[in-house]
Amino acid sequence: MKRHGTVDFDQLVAAEKSLRAVDKLWRSAGYSRAGARGWAHGEEFFSVTLTWRRAADNGMQLIATYTIKRLRRR
């Protein structure tokens, strides 16, 4: 069954080695984790968009996103 919604950011980054480097990059640039949303169909197939946020000096919010997909291959 396909599930949509909020994803545990910490759990996803811990489970996906490639995301650790992306998370480290954005956090070292002063961004904080803002959230993760997506869908999953079992454990093998998913699409998740991660979001980081940082306040700029002028009060605006800077947002960075990264999408990772793992889809079935035929």
C-alpha positions in Angstrom: 0.0 0.0 0.0 1.3 3.5 -0.9 1.6 5.9 2.1 1.9 9.7 1.8 2.8 12.2 4.4 5.5 13.4 6.8 8.6 11.4 7.1 11.0 11.2 10.1 13.9 13.3 8.9 16.4 11.9 11.4 15.5 8.3 10.6 15.7 8.8 6.8 19.1 10.6 7.0 20.5 7.8 9.3 19.2 5.1 6.9 20.4 6.6 3.6 24.1 7.1 3.4 23.9 9.5 0.4 21.7 11.8 2.4 24.2 12.1 5.3 26.5 14.1 3.0 23.7 16.4 1.7 22.4 17.0 5.3 25.9 17.8 6.5 26.5 20.2 3.6 23.3 22.2 4.3 23.7 22.2 8.1 27.3 23.4 7.8 26.0 26.3 5.8 23.8 27.4 8.7 20.6 25.7 7.6 18.4 23.7 10.0 16.2 20.8 9.2 12.7 22.0 8.4 10.9 18.8 7.3 10.5 15.9 5.0 7.4 14.8 3.0 6.8 12.1 0.5 5.4 8.7 -0.2 6.5 5.1 0.3 5.4 1.8 -1.1 6.9 -0.8 1.2 10.6 -0.2 2.1 12.1 -0.4 -1.4 10.2 2.3 -3.3 9.8 5.9 -2.2 10.1 9.5 -3.1 11.0 12.0 -0.4 11.7 15.8 -0.5 13.8 17.1 2.4 13.7 20.8 3.3 16.2 22.9 5.2 15.7 26.5 6.3 17.8 29.5 7.3 16.9 33.0 8.2 18.7 35.6 6.1 20.1 38.9 7.6 17.2 40.8 6.1 14.6 38.6 7.8 13.7 36.5 4.8 13.7 32.7 4.9 16.1 30.9 2.7 14.9 27.4 1.8 16.8 24.5 0.3 15.2 21.3 -0.9 16.5 17.9 -2.1 14.4 15.1 -3.5 15.5 11.5 -3.5 13.6 8.7 -5.3 14.1 5.0 -5.2 11.7 3.4 -7.8 11.3 -0.1 -9.1 13.4 -0.9 -12.1 12.1 -3.2 -14.8 
